[in-house]
């Protein structure tokens, strides 16, 4: 089965990104044919600095390779290295209803927050549909809050097929576990918007300080505590073994166990988990030519597949 997934280079990747998108995507490469792209066109809806976009794009590539992406198993590429996606976006826009775009939850949410409603933000789902349909993907991993985007992609593809003939495969969603349960340092959902991130490859000492500042209640050291209501424990579960989690929960309920001690255990588990990946990332930072080669080869592989889809679409519409 062919799987398509993408991630925006809109900021430093954090543990919400890692457990919500990165780790599942890396697991898929062992069982499926995976196409994974860095969505730098999509990021233009929120980033206006060229230097910032280049830096974040490079960082995403480094992070994925450091975390275990195998370019022999996964077709890994920059969105902007595949110009056909923009051509297909225009082609799909000719069969996309304005009313469909107006129903997009993400668009309405951003407008409600006061974000400037640019045309690119409004037509974002059409570009996303082009990303998905151009590689003939069978499956698209999405969170529950993103399911509508895939439904819109299927709607656009079906309208195209009905009008011009059967060109596009209708992809199926692979619903991923809701990552909203991963709290940030303030207890809210971990998000760049809330400035509550724990970056997966942030500097070691500042990252440890962030962990030590995770918000908890004000119970004294000697008091018994509820591990089910503590964000430190919720984060610890991401990195620790079942036995280690059980031990921390036991200590919480017994009392005489402070939040500072729990945070130190979390910091140690976090560092142990990412330490080998951090070392790999440092190697890659010293070999950026290799990283660029991976992305360039990935784009070549992607375009070889995309060309076949585009030829069929152009022929169906009478463009050739």
C-alpha positions, 0 to 999 in steps of 0.5 A: 500500500502506498502511504502519503504523509507530510509535515510543515516546516513552520517551527522547531519540532517538538515531542507532540510532533514526534509522537503524533506524526514522526514516530508513526510515519517512521514505523510505516516505512517498514510495512508500506511504500511511504512518500513523505514530503516537507510541506514548505509551500503550505508553510508560506501561509504562516512564514514570510521570512525566507531565511526562517523557511530555509532553516526550518525546512533543513531542520525538518530534514535533519530531524527525520533522518536523525530519528530513523527515516531510511531514504531507501524505504521512504521517498523523502522530498521537499514539496517545492522540488515537485513543481507538478503539485502546483500545476495540479492544484490549478487543475483541481481548482477548476472542479472545486466549489467555493462552498466546499472551501468555506466549510473547512474547519481549519479555515474558519478556526483561523479566521476566528482567531483573527488571522488574515484570510489570504487566498492561499489560506482559503485554498489550502485544501486544494493544494493538500489534495494535489499533494495527496492525489499526485502520488496515487496514495492509497492511505493518508495518516490523519488525526481526527481533527484533520479528517475533514481535509481528506474528505475534501480531497476525496470530494475533489477527486470524485468531482474531477473523475466524474467530469473528466474520467477516472484519473485519481484514486480515492485515498482512505484515511488512517486515523491516528491516535489523538495527540492532544493528550500530550501536554505542554509545559503549562498543561495545555496541548503542546503547540507552538501557538502556546509557547509551551513546547519541549523540542526534541532536539533543543539545547540540552540544558535549556530543555531540562530547565523547561521540563523542570518548570512544568506546571503542577499543583502546589501539594507539599512533598509529604502529601500523597498525589494523584498521578492520573492528574499530573502532566509530569506523569503523562509525559513520563509515560511516553518515555519510560517502561511500564515498570518505571511508570508503575513505580512513579505512580506508587511513589505519588500515592505514597507521599514523600515524593516531590514533583521535582524528583519526578521532573528529574526522572522525566528529564533523564528519560527524555534525554536517554530516548533522544540521545542517540538521535541527537548524536546522529543529528550532529553527524548530519549537520556536518554533512549537509551535502548528504541531506541535500542529496537525499532530498534531491533523490527523493524528489526525482523518485517522487516525480517519476511517479507523479509524471504518470498521474499528471500525464493522465490528468492533462490528457483527460482535460485536453491539455495535451 
